[in-house]
Amino acid sequence: MNRDNLLFSIIGVLFGYVVAFTFVVYINQGQPVPRAGAAPASGARAGESSPGDASLPTNEVKDRQRLQSAAEQAAQTAREDPKNFDSQRSAAEASLEAEDFEGAIDFLTRANQLRPDDYKTLVRLGHANSAAGRFDTAERWFRAALSKKPDDGDVRSELALTFFMRDPPQPDRAVAELKRGLEQSPTHVPTLHNLSLMLMQTRDYEGAAATLDRLEQVDPRYERLPSLRQELERVRLKGPDAPTGAGDAGKRKPTAG
């Protein structure tokens, strides 16, 4: 597989009502962080903040304003030329950067109408719907993509996360998809990483340990392997619903691309 596609960020995602502890899941660098379906504040689109938002550092406010401005400009260009596929995709990516997931879905839908067979658009529709908390819809788009490239381990792993993020979560379905992904790509690090965590959640601790051993064989220097083993020992002793310390949730905003 293309090594550029393996530039994943390791993001601590606190799933809130889904579980009481933090999974450090492997997420594609070009994918927005999945949300648990939280709606944006009234009168604001996702990711918007007022210029005087005292809860955010000044630099972050400026970054958000810059991203929102870029998204608005790209959106205007796309609306002026609705038959231009590239403009729709550019506007969608700018919207994702600005965390305007509804806007991204709108432009990606238009792009899909212009080029129904474009693989990257199908995948990005899965990403955007997942980030917006529309996990059933995200599943549909990811499956449409996988019907074209069933051996895409990245997409299969992201599909699996949509099952876990639902309310109520469906970890067994997530495990099934991850195992199916390993049949296609047996050395896919993100799948092995996420499968070990999903097996912990389903209390299959022996399966999780075996998966971590397999991950070590694939990548002996994998930097997150020690923390995954620590998590396995923790849940073995206390159970997967035991809370972790706040320091475990190292959250970083991903880049869209």
C-alpha positions in Angstrom: 0.0 0.0 0.0 1.1 3.6 -0.5 3.3 4.5 2.4 1.9 8.1 2.3 -1.5 6.7 3.3 0.1 5.3 6.5 0.8 8.8 7.9 -1.8 8.4 10.6 -2.2 10.6 13.7 -2.7 8.8 17.0 -5.6 10.6 18.6 -7.0 10.1 22.0 -10.8 10.1 21.5 -13.0 10.4 24.5 -16.3 8.7 23.5 -18.3 10.2 26.4 -21.6 8.3 26.7 -20.1 5.4 24.7 -17.5 4.3 27.2 -16.0 5.6 30.4 -12.4 5.4 29.3 -10.3 6.7 26.5 -9.4 4.7 23.4 -6.3 5.8 21.6 -7.6 4.9 18.2 -5.7 5.0 15.0 -7.3 7.5 12.6 -6.3 8.4 9.1 -4.6 11.7 9.0 -7.0 12.9 6.4 -10.1 12.0 8.4 -11.9 14.3 10.8 -12.2 13.0 14.3 -15.4 11.1 14.7 -18.0 12.7 16.8 -20.6 11.2 19.1 -23.3 13.2 17.3 -23.0 16.4 19.3 -24.8 19.3 17.6 -23.2 22.7 17.2 -24.3 25.6 19.3 -27.5 27.3 18.3 -27.0 29.8 15.5 -23.5 28.5 14.6 -22.2 25.9 12.2 -19.9 23.2 13.4 -16.5 24.6 14.3 -17.5 28.2 14.5 -16.4 30.4 17.4 -17.0 34.1 18.1 -14.0 36.4 17.7 -14.1 37.1 21.5 -14.3 33.5 22.6 -12.4 33.7 25.9 -12.3 29.9 26.2 -9.8 29.6 23.4 -6.2 30.8 23.1 -5.8 33.8 20.8 -3.9 31.8 18.2 -6.5 29.2 18.0 -9.3 31.8 17.6 -7.2 33.3 14.7 -6.7 29.9 13.2 -10.4 29.2 13.3 -11.2 32.5 11.7 -8.7 31.9 9.0 -10.1 28.4 8.2 -13.7 29.8 8.2 -12.7 32.6 5.8 -11.0 30.1 3.5 -14.1 27.8 3.7 -16.4 30.7 2.8 -14.2 31.7 -0.2 -14.1 28.1 -1.5 -17.8 27.7 -1.0 -18.5 30.8 -3.0 -16.3 29.6 -5.8 -18.1 26.2 -5.8 -21.6 27.7 -5.8 -20.7 30.0 -8.7 -19.6 27.0 -10.8 -21.8 24.1 -9.6 -20.7 21.8 -12.4 -17.0 22.1 -11.6 -16.1 18.9 -9.7 -12.8 20.2 -8.5 -14.4 23.3 -7.0 -16.9 21.1 -5.1 -14.1 19.0 -3.7 -12.0 22.0 -2.8 -15.0 23.6 -1.0 -15.6 20.3 0.8 -12.0 20.0 2.1 -12.0 23.6 3.2 -15.3 23.0 5.1 -13.8 19.9 6.8 -10.8 22.0 7.9 -13.2 24.5 9.4 -15.2 21.7 11.0 -18.3 22.6 9.1 -19.2 19.0 8.5 -22.7 19.8 7.1 -21.2 22.1 4.5 -18.6 19.4 3.6 -21.4 16.9 3.2 -23.3 19.3 0.9 -20.3 19.9 -1.4 -19.2 16.2 -1.4 -22.7 15.2 -2.4 -22.6 17.6 -5.3 -19.2 16.2 -6.3 -20.6 12.6 -6.1 -23.4 13.6 -8.4 -20.9 14.9 -10.9 -18.6 11.9 -10.7 -20.5 9.0 -9.0 -17.5 6.6 -9.4 -14.9 8.8 -7.9 -13.4 6.7 -5.1 -11.9 9.5 -3.0 -15.3 11.3 -2.9 -17.0 8.2 -1.6 -14.4 7.9 1.2 -14.7 11.5 2.1 -18.5 11.3 2.3 -17.9 8.5 4.8 -15.5 10.7 6.8 -17.7 13.8 6.8 -20.8 11.8 7.8 -18.9 10.1 10.6 -17.6 13.4 11.9 -21.2 14.7 11.9 -22.4 11.8 13.9 -24.3 10.2 11.0 -22.8 6.7 11.4 -25.5 4.8 9.5 -24.9 7.1 6.5 -21.1 6.9 6.9 -21.4 3.1 6.8 -23.2 3.3 3.5 -20.5 5.5 1.9 -17.6 3.5 3.3 -19.3 0.3 1.9 -19.7 1.9 -1.4 -16.0 2.7 -1.5 -15.1 -0.8 -0.3 -17.2 -2.3 -3.1 -14.6 -0.8 -5.5 -11.5 -1.5 -3.3 -12.3 -4.2 -0.8 -8.6 -4.4 0.2 -8.4 -0.8 1.4 -7.5 -1.4 5.0 -7.7 2.3 5.9 -11.4 2.5 4.9 -12.3 -0.9 6.5 -10.8 0.3 9.8 -12.7 3.6 9.6 -15.9 1.6 8.8 -15.4 -0.4 11.9 -15.2 2.7 14.1 -18.6 3.8 12.9 -20.1 0.8 14.6 -18.3 1.5 17.9 -19.3 5.2 17.9 -23.1 4.5 17.6 -25.5 4.8 20.5 -25.6 2.1 21.7 -22.2 1.0 20.5 -21.8 -2.2 18.4 -18.3 -3.4 19.3 -19.0 -6.9 18.0 -19.7 -5.6 14.5 -16.6 -3.4 14.8 -14.5 -6.5 15.6 -16.0 -8.4 12.7 -15.1 -5.7 10.2 -11.5 -5.3 11.6 -11.0 -9.1 11.3 -12.3 -9.0 7.8 -9.9 -6.2 7.1 -7.0 -8.3 8.3 -8.0 -11.1 5.9 -7.4 -8.6 3.1 -4.4 -6.8 4.6 -2.8 -8.9 7.4 0.0 -6.5 8.2 -2.2 -3.3 8.3 -1.0 -1.5 11.5 -4.2 0.7 12.1 -6.4 -2.4 11.9 -4.3 -4.3 14.4 -4.1 -1.3 16.7 -7.9 -0.8 16.7 -8.7 -4.5 16.8 -6.7 -4.9 20.0 -8.8 -2.0 21.6 -12.1 -3.3 20.4 -11.3 -6.8 21.8 -10.5 -5.2 25.1 -13.9 -3.5 25.1 -15.6 -6.9 24.4 -13.5 -8.4 27.2 -11.7 -10.8 24.8 -8.4 -10.2 26.6 -6.7 -13.2 25.2 -7.6 -12.1 21.7 -6.4 -8.6 22.4 -3.0 -10.0 23.7 -2.7 -12.2 20.6 -3.4 -9.2 18.4 -0.8 -7.1 20.2 1.8 -9.9 19.7 0.9 -9.9 16.0 1.3 -6.1 15.9 4.7 -6.5 17.4 5.7 -9.0 14.8 4.6 -6.6 12.0 6.2 -3.5 13.5 8.5 -4.3 16.5 9.3 -0.6 17.0 5.7 0.6 16.9 5.7 3.5 19.3 2.2 3.0 20.8 2.7 -0.7 21.5 3.8 -0.2 25.2 0.8 2.0 25.9 -1.5 -0.6 24.3 -0.1 -3.3 26.5 -0.5 -1.1 29.5 -4.1 -0.5 28.6 -4.7 -4.3 28.3 -3.3 -4.9 31.7 -5.4 -2.1 33.2 -8.7 -3.4 31.8 -7.8 -7.0 32.8 -7.5 -5.8 36.4 -10.3 -3.2 36.5 -12.5 -3.8 33.5 -13.0 -1.7 30.3 -15.4 0.7 32.0 -12.9 1.9 34.6 -12.0 5.6 34.2 -8.5 6.6 33.2 -6.5 9.6 34.1 -7.1 12.9 32.2 -3.6 12.7 30.9 -4.5 9.7 28.7 -6.6 11.8 26.3 -4.0 13.4 24.1 -6.3 15.0 21.6 -5.0 16.7 18.4 -6.9 18.1 15.6 -6.2 16.2 12.3 -5.6 17.8 9.0 -7.9 17.3 6.1 -6.5 16.2 2.8 
